Amino acid sequence: MKIHIKNGRLVDPAHGIDQPADVYVAAGKIVAIGAAPDGFHANKTVDATNCVVCPGLVDLAVRLREPGLEYKATLESEMLAAAAGGVTSLAIPPDTDPPLDEPGLVEMLKFRAKNLPGPRVYPVGALTQKLKGDTLTEMAELTEAGCIAFSHADAPFADTQVLMRALDYAATFDYPVWLRPQDAWLGRGGVAHDGPVASRLGLPGIPAIAETIAIATILTLARETGVRLHLARLSTREGVAMVRQAKAQGLKVSCDVSVNHLHLSEMDLTRFDSNLHFLPPVRSQRDRDALIAGLKDGTIDAICSDHAPVDDNEKQLPFGEASPGASGVELLLPLTLKWAAENDVPLAQALDCLTRKPAHILGVPNGQLAIGGNADLCVFDPAAAFTVTAKALKSQGNNTPFLGYELPGVVKATIIDGHLDYERQ
């Protein structure tokens, strides 16, 4: 298909572009920017008047719930939700059922995703078999099957020696390792940030040191092994400071933050809304401010949705008994735009955290607009606003703490590999 995107404001942080320009797409590639190539005749024209045209978004944490958890969501529903949110590439954590610890499971998932409309799917393989933390997976075979990194999702590592062996093996072959830092025992049984709000509400707490002690351990092992490390979903002020120092010392470490944690804090828990039950938990306002500052100064590399659709029955429970997680892939762009506007962050800098930087962490040539490059694009109206409702969400899980919020940024079209996978009617 040949597509002409006309009259848009082209914003590409990777190449420092922010100017009016048309984009021309053919055979899955961007064939021209600005003037049409000779003999180009479009099959489809997308009018981007008053809209931003940017690289397709890259999301580092999207649970598609397949295989094994289809009662929460299906590949079809979540791929559609991602495309509707302007996401053209996404990484899947390994905590499916069964976990992504065998090449056959990874190949099946990639085959299913490839035959559906929607984003490019990049599986993250399990570090240990069944995510039990005792026996390493066959990382070489999982890489051949399509895994771009290895993780332990939210499963605890009880044995630090096994973790060190995993990092050492990964470093030998330059496999990236993604870890969410939380000491399993300090955080055991907790459902909220360990602070005055949780105490007043009678909710078991997860202290900030559960994250920082884990970060200290992980960074020490990373220095010892030389592994390429990514810390997923930082949540604490101290954690941001530790990563800032590690980067200054030259450690090969990157990190991301959930877009939820840029807007929410423990003060929101007074609503007892189970949609606010996250792992890691939303923390103090001081922690939230530190996350924002870390993003602005580049300590935190990327913003992710931490998309985790949950069955209604698992959310309609008391806060402490409800399953953690919320649907977020459709709200990643609007919530990022809201954060940028509230904190005087330029649009290009905000989009960089959703495009070039996460693509670099994934190690894929996406998140940028270049002639001859992949035609993955998002067209959105930054001035248009919409109200978040359960009915409007395309995700099968319509649980989100932002129901009723008015958010900026309406996605008009999403082009993936040169195909118009989503167009707002």
C-alpha atoms as one frame of an Amber mdcrd trajectory, in Angstrom:
protein
   0.000   0.000   0.000   1.142   3.538  -0.807   0.158   6.097   1.830   0.473
   9.869   1.744   0.329  11.602   5.146  -0.235  15.266   4.400  -0.366  18.607
   6.221   1.073  17.275   9.486   3.656  18.566  11.965   6.519  16.077  11.757
   8.221  15.460  15.120  11.109  12.982  15.130  13.314  13.262  18.249  15.869
  10.832  16.806  16.764  13.274  14.025  15.899  16.552  15.733  13.003  17.238
  13.333  10.056  19.406  14.330   8.529  21.026  11.250   5.598  20.789   8.823
   6.243  18.009   6.294   4.401  15.355   4.339   5.418  11.694   4.611   5.205
   9.115   1.833   5.040   5.374   2.495   5.368   2.423   0.114   6.178  -1.280
   0.502   6.436  -0.969   4.273   9.086   1.761   4.155   9.224   5.533   4.333
  10.153   6.498   0.778  10.145  10.284   1.090   9.704  13.160   3.540   8.686
  16.564   2.214   8.257  16.243  -1.549   6.663  13.229  -3.215   9.014  10.884
  -5.082   8.679  10.693  -8.843   5.674   8.684  -9.993   4.214   8.276  -6.494
   0.451   7.692  -6.530  -1.119   7.082  -3.120  -3.704   4.358  -2.492  -4.581
   6.102   0.758  -4.254   9.687   1.958  -4.226  10.532   5.666  -5.045  14.183
   6.361  -2.913  15.211   9.346  -4.037  18.843   9.494  -3.505  20.163  13.075
  -1.928  16.813  13.964   1.512  15.607  14.973   3.134  12.889  12.877   5.749
  11.023  14.905   7.447   7.623  15.031   5.195   4.855  16.295   5.380   4.493
  20.059   7.547   1.781  21.616   6.172   0.330  24.870   8.496  -1.699  27.109
   5.842  -3.430  29.262   2.631  -4.738  27.697   1.032  -7.932  28.960  -1.035
  -9.436  26.137  -2.175 -12.219  28.526  -1.485 -15.004  26.037  -0.709 -17.795
  26.404  -2.762 -19.053  29.317  -4.553 -15.987  30.681  -7.128 -15.409  27.951
  -9.898 -14.841  30.492  -8.154 -11.544  31.310  -7.495 -10.513  27.712  -6.701
 -11.930  24.289  -3.984 -11.225  21.781  -6.576  -9.784  19.395  -8.074  -7.348
  21.898  -4.775  -6.063  23.256  -3.090  -5.727  19.847  -6.042  -3.613  18.739
  -5.822  -1.545  21.926  -2.113  -0.960  21.362  -2.650   0.166  17.766  -5.447
   2.490  18.909  -2.943   4.029  21.329  -0.354   4.683  18.611   1.927   1.856
  19.805   3.731   0.118  16.938   6.294  -1.935  18.895   5.937  -3.580  22.289
   7.779  -5.876  24.634   5.993  -8.713  26.433   7.170  -9.692  29.938   7.658
 -13.439  30.426   4.986 -13.946  33.129   2.457 -15.703  30.906   1.003 -19.101
  31.809   3.189 -21.044  31.242   6.033 -18.515  31.366   8.067 -17.782  28.239
  10.807 -20.237  29.145  10.759 -22.533  26.099  11.488 -21.738  22.429   8.236
 -23.351  21.280   6.145 -20.968  23.383   8.017 -17.940  22.049   7.711 -19.108
  18.443   3.983 -19.762  18.881   3.436 -16.305  20.363   5.360 -14.581  17.583
   3.524 -16.591  14.913   0.136 -15.669  16.394   1.080 -12.009  16.675   2.521
 -11.836  13.167  -0.774 -13.059  11.720  -2.820 -10.388  13.476  -3.010  -6.673
  12.724  -1.207  -4.614  15.307   2.241  -3.801  16.695   5.520  -5.586  16.275
   5.837  -7.946  19.248   9.129  -8.522  21.046   9.040 -11.285  23.699  11.211
 -11.031  26.790  12.296 -14.506  27.829  12.300 -15.949  31.332  15.643 -15.981
  33.143  14.812 -19.196  35.004  12.572 -22.137  34.248   8.949 -21.469  35.263
  10.269 -18.242  36.859  11.005 -20.281  39.970  14.479 -18.823  40.436  16.494
 -22.030  40.595  17.369 -23.366  37.100  18.507 -21.117  34.248  16.666 -21.259
  30.927  18.344 -22.023  27.601  18.935 -18.377  26.731  20.660 -19.094  23.432
  17.702 -21.127  22.158  15.214 -18.524  23.393  17.174 -15.811  21.596  17.051
 -17.810  18.365  13.288 -18.159  18.867  12.908 -14.378  19.045  13.530 -13.143
  22.612  15.219  -9.730  22.731  16.089  -9.781  26.454  15.591 -11.812  29.621
  13.676 -11.003  32.774  12.128 -12.452  35.902   9.003 -10.267  35.666   7.605
  -9.813  39.192   8.737 -13.236  40.407  11.196 -13.114  43.343  14.803 -14.302
  43.256  15.389 -16.057  46.570  18.920 -17.200  45.696  21.372 -14.416  44.867
  23.875 -16.964  43.597  21.422 -18.069  40.907  20.852 -14.430  39.955  24.597
 -13.882  39.651  24.951 -16.989  37.477  22.133 -15.732  35.263  23.722 -12.298
  34.861  27.147 -13.814  34.256  25.798 -16.137  31.543  23.841 -13.317  29.908
  26.913 -11.064  29.940  28.993 -13.745  28.218  26.719 -13.587  25.173  25.728
  -9.914  25.580  22.083 -10.712  26.289  20.312  -7.784  27.986  18.688  -8.512
  31.350  15.638  -6.590  32.560  14.851  -6.711  36.277  12.189  -5.053  38.388
  13.944  -4.323  41.674  12.090  -5.406  44.788  13.367  -7.410  47.719  10.908
 -10.290  47.896  10.949 -10.542  51.667  10.743  -6.871  52.583   7.842  -6.502
  50.182   6.143  -9.775  51.127   2.405  -9.376  51.649   2.475  -5.633  50.926
  -0.077  -3.919  48.692   0.691  -0.191  49.135   3.568   2.180  49.819   4.695
   1.819  53.421   3.838   5.268  54.715   1.306   7.214  56.766  -1.500   6.732
  54.246  -1.190   2.944  54.211  -1.013   2.908  58.018  -4.138   5.039  58.296
  -6.011   2.852  55.818  -4.840  -0.406  57.396  -3.069  -1.607  54.225   0.091
  -3.744  54.505   3.060  -1.722  53.248   5.942  -2.198  50.824   8.793   0.008
  52.074  10.956   2.067  49.726  13.991   0.103  50.883  12.500  -3.021  49.317
  13.386  -1.352  46.017  16.669   0.248  46.985  18.151  -2.846  48.630  17.322
  -4.803  45.479  18.860  -2.088  43.290  22.041  -2.128  45.377  22.325  -5.899
  44.973  21.575  -5.832  41.248  23.995  -2.980  40.515  26.745  -4.732  42.473
  26.231  -7.921  40.468  26.081  -5.915  37.235  29.468  -4.332  38.006  30.876
  -7.783  38.739  29.518  -9.452  35.613  29.448  -6.620  33.072  25.883  -7.464
  32.023  23.756  -5.021  30.029  21.144  -4.136  32.622  17.722  -2.532  32.416
  15.828  -1.681  35.606  12.087  -1.809  35.014   9.526   0.523  36.584  11.461
   2.490  39.169   9.242   3.947  41.870  11.408   5.598  44.556  13.418   8.778
  45.003  16.389   6.833  46.352  16.240   4.408  43.429  16.497   7.258  40.924
  19.518   8.651  42.791  21.238   5.247  42.743  20.733   4.858  38.990  21.966
   8.417  38.403  25.160   7.605  40.295  25.616   4.267  38.490  25.313   5.966
  35.108  27.833   8.611  36.149  30.242   5.779  37.005  29.871   4.328  33.505
  27.748   1.279  34.330  25.775  -0.157  31.411  22.345   0.479  32.904  19.083
   1.924  31.634  15.701   2.239  33.347  12.066   3.083  32.794   9.072   4.306
  34.763   5.380   3.490  34.489   3.305   6.418  33.257   0.935   5.722  36.173
   3.635   6.661  38.669   4.124  10.071  37.055   0.569  11.073  37.965  -0.430
   9.107  41.054   0.790   8.962  44.631  -0.174   7.327  47.913  -2.572  10.239
  48.521  -4.846   8.804  45.820  -5.288   5.585  47.810  -7.838   7.255  50.077
 -10.400   6.367  47.390  -9.771   2.656  48.142  -9.999   2.157  44.362  -8.574
  -1.277  43.560  -7.559   0.082  40.151  -4.796   1.859  42.079  -3.286  -1.453
  43.177   0.031  -1.640  41.300   3.362  -3.426  41.589   5.445  -1.486  42.443
   2.947   0.582  44.416   2.350   4.276  43.814   4.497   5.978  46.397   4.859
   9.328  48.136   4.529  12.674  46.409   8.244  13.192  47.026   8.993   9.951
  45.182   6.724  11.000  42.319   8.513  14.351  42.056  11.875  12.555  41.942
  10.647  10.310  39.108   9.570  13.390  37.164  12.931  15.062  37.781  14.753
  11.877  36.735  12.885  11.808  33.452  13.567  15.458  32.777  17.322  15.159
  33.372  17.671  11.879  31.462  18.401   9.571  34.397  15.225   7.650  33.541
  15.308   6.657  29.887  11.782   5.654  28.978   8.114   5.747  29.937   6.079
   2.542  29.646   2.386   1.782  30.088   2.893  -1.265  32.365  -0.255  -2.544
  30.648  -1.775  -5.373  32.700  -5.470  -6.025  31.956  -7.258  -7.759  34.826
 -10.540  -9.645  34.900 -13.417  -7.667  36.431 -13.960 -10.315  39.094 -10.343
  -9.916  40.238 -10.710  -6.141  40.557 -14.105  -6.009  42.240 -12.582  -7.032
  45.551 -11.259  -5.131  48.574  -8.038  -3.268  47.731  -5.683  -5.710  49.399
  -7.311  -8.760  47.787  -7.620  -7.392  44.238  -5.117  -8.413  41.575  -2.550
  -5.700  40.846  -2.399  -4.008  37.457  -4.405  -1.841  35.097  -4.981  -1.406
  31.387  -2.802   1.396  30.090  -1.486   0.905  26.566  -4.192   3.159  25.079
  -3.451   5.868  27.648   0.351   5.895  27.358   0.450   8.798  24.897  -2.316
  10.955  26.486  -0.900  10.551  29.998   2.599  11.384  28.743   1.265  14.513
  27.016  -0.506  15.509  30.227   2.695  14.981  32.229   4.704  17.020  29.707
   2.237  19.922  29.755   2.141  20.023  33.559   5.930  19.984  33.878   6.976
  22.272  31.005   8.573  19.418  29.066   8.883  20.079  25.301   6.866  17.760
  23.074   9.950  16.362  21.348  11.572  15.476  24.690   8.405  13.741  25.876
   8.069  11.760  22.642  11.731  10.766  22.866  10.842   8.779  26.010   8.212
   6.894  23.985  10.081   6.357  20.716  13.847   6.551  20.225  14.933   5.744
  23.771  12.791   2.627  24.355  13.672   1.396  20.850  17.346   1.693  21.790
  16.705  -0.331  24.949  14.962  -2.988  22.847  17.849  -2.945  20.384  15.571
  -2.526  17.366  15.705   0.025  14.491  12.296   1.524  15.303  11.258   4.710
  17.087  12.512   6.991  14.323  11.525   8.311  10.901  14.122   7.828   8.190
  13.910   7.433   4.435  14.280   3.727   3.781  13.360   2.903   7.384  10.356
   1.010   8.710   7.076   2.823   8.127   5.842   2.763  11.734   4.049   6.041
  12.444   1.551   7.599  14.809  -0.682  10.518  13.849  -2.353  12.288  16.768
  -4.138  15.534  17.536  -2.402  17.040  20.585  -5.139  19.638  21.132  -8.078
  17.233  21.053  -9.242  15.935  24.430 -11.315  12.927  25.394 -12.844  11.494
  28.543 -11.608   8.076  29.661 -14.504   5.620  29.973 -14.591   1.846  30.239
 -16.719   1.668  27.092 -14.217   3.698  25.077 -11.263   1.421  25.901 -10.548
  -1.282  23.363  -8.603  -3.393  25.861 -10.565  -6.357  27.202  -9.548  -5.176
  30.656 -11.219  -1.813  31.174  -9.732  -1.327  34.633  -7.828   1.941  35.015
  -7.559   4.518  37.800  -8.015   7.263  35.195 -11.699   6.592  34.479 -13.468
   9.934  34.202 -10.270  11.886  33.506 -10.183  14.257  30.537  -6.894  13.693
  28.713  -5.214  15.407  25.758  -4.068  13.666  22.594  -6.362  11.688  20.317
  -4.720   9.152  17.995  -6.062   9.616  14.478  -4.081   6.908  12.675  -1.462
   4.258  13.348   0.652   2.857  10.523   2.641  -0.307  11.165   5.019  -1.763
   8.575   3.332   0.404   5.956  -0.193  -0.783   6.767  -2.912   1.452   8.175
  -3.680  -0.712  11.200  -5.843   1.866  12.961  -7.803   4.885  11.778 -10.147
   6.797  14.047 -13.594   7.060  12.543
